Amino acid sequence: MATEVETKPQDTTAGDAKKKKAPGFSTLCIHAGNAPEPATGSVTFPIYQTSTYVQEGLGKNKGFEYARTQNPTRMRLEENLAALEGGVGARAFASGMAAITAISTFLKQGDHVVCSNMTYGGTYRYYTRILAKFGVTFDFVDTADIEAVRRAIRPETRMLHLESPTNPTMRLADIAALSELAHRVGAIVVVDNTFASPYLQRPIELGADIVMHSTTKFLGGHSDTVGGAAIAKSKEHLEWLGFVQNSSGAILSPMDSWLVLRGIKTLVVRMERHEENGRAVAEHLARHAKVRSVHYPGLPSHPQHALAKKQMSGFGAMMSFELGSFENAGRFLERLKVCSLGESLGGVETLISHPASMTHGSIPEAERNRLGVTPGLVRISVGIEDVADLLADLDQALEAI
Ligand SMILES: Cc1ncc(COP(=O)(O)O)c(C=O)c1O
């Protein structure tokens, strides 16, 4: 009976004949961190909705003292996430931004960060409006361009923050090559793996030190929770992240931890359908007369299609496409019936957004256009509905142009 699964990252020491075969990714999604609750055998691990724990005597407790510091439901999710990303451990936070904030405490005054110039707007805002006040400096560069990253890295660079694919233009960063560059100066490589999920991309295996997620997206998968996580490759980084989690307190709640743990159980089947629908939608849009271009790493026309094939195991459900003008985008978006206009991504339902006026609205127009976030650009997070319904909905809305 499979009740407990060995969830440690695979030991790659050669010649260990007794080495157990590591479980497959689907098995990890379902079983890592999900051993039955010991008191009752409950197959689904409970939500420990408590703030504190009764202690047996002075200095005598069951390893649980106060729920900001230890919560069993959150710890189970952390165990699961570490297994999926191949890290030594994970820490779950109140949101993706709380995870990024915790990771940023590896930095101090005088340190320099190289960051993707198409990073999530909230990350850009946090770095430039908050962290910069504390004497950390930044260079935002096109991380699809290895030479641009090489030029930006300096001896005092302490962190390389990558997002791959980026939002909304779906540019990729070569995680292995860029990790090597950053490590030469001793910088930590952080990869925001929210768009890909560990099903499609495992940055630690490619050389990253820390992977972060907005668990709000594909990991939760049902648009019903906000959360974040940081997964570390080294014990030292994990210990610091745990210290920060407890000290600054932006913990993921027991209920949200449980929702993400539950969502991950179906990550593989959801991602398979996201992928199937994503490819079909991208190919359909690429053939459509009203669509000027499609940005999707799975299309051979994508400038980094070869890199996508090398570092990802699929191409996912995120893409953007060009309708030529703000008016065209508006007419199209107003006519949609199955696809919903909304700012998030990664849920079972198809969500469409208009980056120039929504997620990227705070970037000055000229800069937006330079980055390819044009007034006619529309982004889709393709859901897992019947693909025929999605294609029909997109077609009828495109007729409005
Ligand atoms: C790529 C990426 N990283 C981080 C975040 C921030 O996550 P959260 O909204 O959970 O704080 C988001 C949110 O949309 C995102 O898309």
The ligand as an ORCA input file, in Angstrom:
! r2SCAN-3c Opt
* xyz 0 1
  C       4.754     35.790    -12.839
  C       4.175     36.289    -11.552
  N       4.959     36.363    -10.474
  C       4.473     36.817     -9.285
  C       3.181     37.238     -9.164
  C       2.689     37.753     -7.838
  O       1.901     36.791     -7.223
  P       0.691     37.131     -6.221
  O      -0.344     37.852     -7.008
  O       0.271     35.770     -5.730
  O       1.270     37.977     -5.138
  C       2.316     37.163    -10.260
  C       0.920     37.604    -10.157
  O       0.219     37.728    -11.134
  C       2.839     36.684    -11.497
  O       2.071     36.614    -12.596
*
